[in-house]
Amino acid sequence: MPADVVTMDKIVSLSKRRGFVFPSSEIYGGLGSSYDYGHYGVLLKNNVKDQWWRAMLQERDDIVALDSAIIQHPMTWQASGHLEGFTDPLVDCRTCKLRFRADKLEDSQCGRKPSVHPGESEACSLTEARAFNLMFETTIGPVKEEGSTVYLRPETAQGIFLNFRNYLQFSRKKPPFGIAQIGKSFRNEITTGNFIFRTREFEQMELEYFVPPEEAEQWFEHWLERRVDWYTALGIRPDHLRLRVHDPDELSHYSRATSDVEYLFPIGWSELEGIANRGDFDLTQHALYSGQKLEYVDTATGRRYVPHVIEPSAGVDRTMLAFLIDGYDEDELEGETRTVLRLHPLIAPIKVAVLPLVRRDGQPELASEVYRELRERVQAEYDEGGTIGRRYRRQDEIGTPWAVTIDHQTLADRTVTLRDRDSLAQDRLPIDALADEIERRLRAPWRSPKLDS
Ligand code: GAP
């Protein structure tokens, strides 16, 4: 595999410079591991979510959507096992006073040897590990003492299980069928870091796919394959993706089998998405704690059963980070190093930039006309400031796949040049054909040019 020029520092710096992601609360000195998404970050993140919804809802007819509350009845977390079991082993270093996850000492923020005090050669004197629950607690009601304790959801999945009965009634679905949701989750992580890879507030894209028990394994395999295909169809390089089977001792409390889709981040192979066979754990637990029957009854055969659940669960922020990393590239152009995000056009925040070559001779007026027409169809941007070279570089850095240039010839014959971010080819075509051509290219199969470099 050729050496990649990308580093996490370059991604952090590009993200801030170009308005993808900002450290949160910066004017107050920042808040550890909190990030705000800027204009291009929002557009990119929306594209990731749109593509996930498309794969779940538009391209299939066995999945329906949900948007459940962040705060659920507190019994939810007793039944789900999160109150008891959603913990990380926490150790304190008596020497440096920092806290670490006992099972992830190697990845701890200090980045140095676990047995060594950060920055010094003295050995870290670690306390015994104690279980630390990752759920954020808050209170419902105006008076803290009298209110009831509730939790910010640490996964969106439970909202789906709580609605299982509603969906049997309203959607009349018969297993196998799925309920999908995208939303924020919260975890009071001990060890955060690596930019938006692990934060305390993040978005998840989760599918709970309900199946007859005897079909669980087959559907588990189905989803492993589908999810890897989703990433590669959106241009993630296949040699930077792999599936890793969990060892029995690392399985979550609800899981019978889990495989992670891992991406080769600059920090090494790390989880992008977990695909779990949750068996009948959740529905059985909620039935027990709520006293409600959570089962499927086949009216034709009279068979009743608690469906088993296959769960592909991905992080939006982590997926966005993988796209930024996978797309990041540098090349030589006109004697300068060009930074370019080689994003799949469907993921790119801006699809087309409209640029008048000069700011006179009627070019800005005609360019504005072209821009207004294009933005009816795709996310477009108009830019007339600075040299044409600088404006191309700016669009390359935010991953815009195409740029339309309006020049003196355009005024004579209403043709423009369409520049391709990756091949740098410039095609001349009539203004009237532009929108159709851009949409055609947007739907065409795409392959990362980094695979051929
Ligand atoms: N419902 C199953 C579940 O939540 P998980 O493996 O804990 O499983 C699924 O989380 C995905 O959510 C992960 O693969 C990751 O992409 C994302 N994720 C989890 N914790 C995260 C965090 N602290 N920051 C960012 N993303 C996170």
Residues whose N, C-alpha, C, O or C-beta is under 5 A from the ligand:
A	BS01	GAP	P154 E155 A157 R187 E189 I196 F197 R198 T199 R200 F202 Q204 E271 L272 E273 G274 S313 A314 G315 R318
